[in-house]
């Protein structure tokens, strides 16, 4: 299901138009002021219904439900506009991937890192690539555990890239890069790891099949490739469950 920002604006806009087209004539006929608190809650409920019908991801449904009520509440607080600008800049610096590629910031937990460490012990994977490496919560401990192997991290959110760059300093086997995962070649890596979102998985799998060598491994944290049976699923002992879906690259597509 397409979850582009334009689609999300359209869903929210449709909810606003529907509710206001009913509320304004109703209250205007009686020369009453529009009750914005109730109206915002109604818009949130309709937006939630639209997002559910459109089969949006759960976090998009939550955003749609809370967006207009949050605007009303914020207006009531009379916050200085400068704080909104600062918050927007900080969000952009940390969550740039969510805006440009529908990829929020997820940090791998210790149990996941331990599972990947065990997988590296089983695989002859000399070169490990983390697409959307965040702060390096996966890459740094793995690089420390396997100093003879090469680890590459790709991150495009400025603040998280900087944090990861600082945390990876002093480790010769980490190549920490600023870049777009879609522009990153995959052919030179034996194991490619991604903890992204459901939205890009089909396209990312097509990229992996086209670029990765036969026998190499593509691993997705939590989000399987739609319609593709994984070679192996590693059930990580953590809550909420975060299985690792492992896909062995069999051959280049003909």
PLY file of the C-alpha trace (Angstrom):
ply
format ascii 1.0
element vertex 254
property float x
property float y
property float z
element edge 253
property int vertex1
property int vertex2
end_header
0.00 0.00 0.00
1.35 3.40 -1.04
2.15 5.46 2.10
3.79 8.52 0.54
3.57 11.86 2.38
1.27 13.18 -0.36
-1.16 10.34 0.32
-1.10 11.06 4.05
-1.84 14.76 3.46
-4.69 13.74 1.18
-6.20 11.46 3.86
-5.94 14.14 6.55
-7.28 16.79 4.17
-10.25 14.63 3.25
-11.12 14.23 6.93
-10.89 17.98 7.50
-13.07 18.77 4.49
-15.70 16.18 5.42
-16.05 17.29 9.05
-16.00 21.03 8.31
-18.47 20.67 5.45
-20.93 19.32 8.03
-19.96 21.35 11.11
-19.76 24.83 9.55
-23.28 24.85 8.02
-24.74 23.26 11.17
-23.29 25.80 13.60
-23.43 28.67 11.14
-27.17 28.19 10.67
-27.65 28.86 14.37
-25.04 31.66 14.44
-22.98 29.63 16.92
-19.22 29.57 17.18
-17.61 26.39 15.94
-16.54 24.24 18.95
-12.98 23.60 17.86
-12.20 21.04 20.56
-15.03 18.74 19.50
-14.35 19.47 15.83
-10.70 18.51 16.14
-11.65 15.26 17.85
-14.16 14.53 15.09
-11.53 15.19 12.43
-9.13 12.85 14.23
-11.76 10.10 14.37
-12.62 10.46 10.67
-8.94 10.57 9.70
-8.35 7.40 11.71
-11.24 5.72 9.89
-9.88 6.81 6.49
-6.36 5.60 7.36
-7.76 2.25 8.54
-9.79 1.81 5.36
-6.67 2.69 3.34
-4.76 0.00 5.29
-2.08 2.37 6.50
0.57 1.23 8.98
-0.38 1.52 12.64
1.87 4.52 13.27
0.22 6.43 10.40
-3.20 5.66 11.89
-2.02 7.01 15.25
-0.63 10.15 13.61
-3.89 10.76 11.73
-5.97 10.28 14.89
-3.89 12.68 17.00
-2.85 15.30 14.44
-5.78 17.74 14.65
-6.43 17.28 18.40
-2.73 18.02 18.96
-3.00 21.20 16.89
-5.99 22.35 18.95
-4.22 21.56 22.24
-1.06 23.32 21.13
-3.06 26.40 20.16
-4.58 26.45 23.65
-1.12 26.43 25.23
-0.11 29.60 23.33
3.45 28.40 22.80
5.91 30.81 21.19
6.30 29.94 17.45
10.08 29.83 17.81
9.82 26.60 19.78
7.96 24.97 16.89
10.72 25.96 14.49
13.34 24.52 16.85
11.36 21.29 17.26
10.97 20.97 13.48
14.70 21.44 12.92
15.56 18.83 15.56
13.05 16.35 14.15
14.45 16.88 10.67
17.98 16.30 11.90
17.02 13.02 13.60
14.10 11.69 11.53
15.01 12.80 8.04
14.56 9.23 6.78
10.94 9.18 7.93
10.16 12.20 5.76
12.13 11.24 2.67
11.79 7.46 2.66
9.14 6.44 5.22
11.89 5.03 7.42
11.66 6.09 11.09
14.59 5.82 13.47
14.77 2.37 15.04
17.60 1.33 17.34
18.55 -2.33 17.51
18.53 -3.72 21.05
21.19 -5.84 22.72
19.34 -9.10 22.08
19.28 -8.34 18.35
22.97 -7.47 18.35
23.69 -10.78 20.13
21.66 -12.66 17.50
23.57 -10.93 14.69
26.84 -11.69 16.46
25.89 -15.38 16.51
24.89 -15.22 12.85
28.26 -13.70 11.96
29.88 -16.59 13.78
28.07 -19.00 11.47
28.58 -17.03 8.27
31.83 -16.33 6.43
30.78 -12.72 6.07
33.91 -10.60 5.96
32.03 -7.41 5.01
28.90 -6.28 6.87
26.71 -3.38 5.71
24.10 -1.66 7.89
21.57 0.34 5.84
20.19 3.09 8.03
22.79 2.63 10.75
21.36 5.25 13.13
23.71 5.87 16.03
25.74 2.72 15.40
23.97 0.68 18.07
24.40 -2.40 15.87
27.62 -1.65 14.05
29.84 -0.57 16.94
29.44 -3.64 19.20
29.71 -6.01 16.23
32.87 -4.28 15.02
34.34 -4.63 18.51
33.45 -8.33 18.58
34.88 -9.01 15.09
37.95 -6.76 14.65
39.15 -8.78 11.64
35.98 -8.03 9.65
34.93 -4.85 7.89
31.73 -2.99 8.88
30.08 -0.20 6.91
27.25 2.01 8.14
25.04 4.23 5.96
23.01 7.02 7.58
21.35 10.13 6.10
19.88 11.91 9.16
22.42 14.61 10.12
22.25 14.40 13.90
22.22 10.61 14.12
25.01 10.41 11.52
27.11 12.73 13.68
26.35 10.72 16.82
27.30 7.48 15.09
30.44 9.05 13.65
31.58 10.05 17.13
30.75 6.66 18.66
32.62 4.80 15.89
35.83 6.82 16.24
38.97 4.80 16.87
37.68 1.68 15.15
39.66 1.00 11.98
37.21 -1.67 10.84
34.22 0.72 10.69
33.53 2.77 7.58
30.89 5.29 8.70
29.27 7.03 5.74
26.78 9.79 5.08
24.58 8.65 2.20
21.34 7.41 0.72
20.73 3.68 1.06
19.22 3.61 -2.45
22.47 4.97 -3.91
24.64 2.56 -1.92
26.10 -0.35 -3.94
25.50 -3.72 -2.26
27.75 -5.94 -4.38
30.86 -5.62 -2.18
29.16 -6.85 1.00
28.61 -10.39 2.26
25.82 -9.53 4.74
23.48 -6.58 4.36
21.37 -5.67 7.40
18.38 -3.33 7.47
16.00 -2.19 10.22
13.71 0.11 8.27
9.91 -0.18 7.89
7.44 -2.24 5.83
7.21 0.47 3.14
10.54 0.01 1.30
11.00 -3.75 1.70
9.83 -4.90 -1.75
11.96 -2.30 -3.52
14.95 -2.97 -1.29
14.69 -6.71 -1.93
14.70 -6.06 -5.68
17.85 -3.97 -5.23
19.46 -6.74 -3.14
18.66 -9.38 -5.75
20.05 -7.22 -8.53
23.28 -6.23 -6.79
24.29 -8.77 -4.14
26.41 -11.79 -5.02
24.98 -15.34 -4.95
25.45 -16.84 -1.50
25.44 -13.50 0.31
22.82 -12.75 2.95
20.20 -10.03 3.28
18.78 -9.64 6.81
15.75 -7.51 7.71
14.92 -6.75 11.33
11.17 -7.09 12.09
9.88 -6.45 8.56
9.71 -9.36 6.09
9.83 -8.98 2.34
6.21 -9.23 1.14
5.48 -12.44 -0.73
8.99 -13.88 -0.29
9.73 -16.86 1.95
12.86 -16.22 4.03
15.69 -18.72 4.00
15.69 -18.52 7.79
13.90 -16.64 10.55
15.80 -15.94 13.78
13.43 -15.34 16.69
15.12 -12.84 18.99
14.27 -13.15 22.68
13.00 -9.63 23.29
9.77 -7.69 23.76
8.25 -6.55 21.49
9.25 -9.43 19.20
11.83 -8.46 16.60
12.55 -11.47 14.39
15.39 -11.37 11.90
14.25 -12.38 8.42
17.21 -13.82 6.54
17.21 -14.09 2.74
19.94 -15.98 0.94
20.76 -14.57 -2.48
20.48 -17.61 -4.73
21.38 -16.18 -8.12
21.23 -13.01 -10.14
17.83 -12.42 -11.77
17.78 -13.41 -15.40
0 1
1 2
2 3
3 4
4 5
5 6
6 7
7 8
8 9
9 10
10 11
11 12
12 13
13 14
14 15
15 16
16 17
17 18
18 19
19 20
20 21
21 22
22 23
23 24
24 25
25 26
26 27
27 28
28 29
29 30
30 31
31 32
32 33
33 34
34 35
35 36
36 37
37 38
38 39
39 40
40 41
41 42
42 43
43 44
44 45
45 46
46 47
47 48
48 49
49 50
50 51
51 52
52 53
53 54
54 55
55 56
56 57
57 58
58 59
59 60
60 61
61 62
62 63
63 64
64 65
65 66
66 67
67 68
68 69
69 70
70 71
71 72
72 73
73 74
74 75
75 76
76 77
77 78
78 79
79 80
80 81
81 82
82 83
83 84
84 85
85 86
86 87
87 88
88 89
89 90
90 91
91 92
92 93
93 94
94 95
95 96
96 97
97 98
98 99
99 100
100 101
101 102
102 103
103 104
104 105
105 106
106 107
107 108
108 109
109 110
110 111
111 112
112 113
113 114
114 115
115 116
116 117
117 118
118 119
119 120
120 121
121 122
122 123
123 124
124 125
125 126
126 127
127 128
128 129
129 130
130 131
131 132
132 133
133 134
134 135
135 136
136 137
137 138
138 139
139 140
140 141
141 142
142 143
143 144
144 145
145 146
146 147
147 148
148 149
149 150
150 151
151 152
152 153
153 154
154 155
155 156
156 157
157 158
158 159
159 160
160 161
161 162
162 163
163 164
164 165
165 166
166 167
167 168
168 169
169 170
170 171
171 172
172 173
173 174
174 175
175 176
176 177
177 178
178 179
179 180
180 181
181 182
182 183
183 184
184 185
185 186
186 187
187 188
188 189
189 190
190 191
191 192
192 193
193 194
194 195
195 196
196 197
197 198
198 199
199 200
200 201
201 202
202 203
203 204
204 205
205 206
206 207
207 208
208 209
209 210
210 211
211 212
212 213
213 214
214 215
215 216
216 217
217 218
218 219
219 220
220 221
221 222
222 223
223 224
224 225
225 226
226 227
227 228
228 229
229 230
230 231
231 232
232 233
233 234
234 235
235 236
236 237
237 238
238 239
239 240
240 241
241 242
242 243
243 244
244 245
245 246
246 247
247 248
248 249
249 250
250 251
251 252
252 253
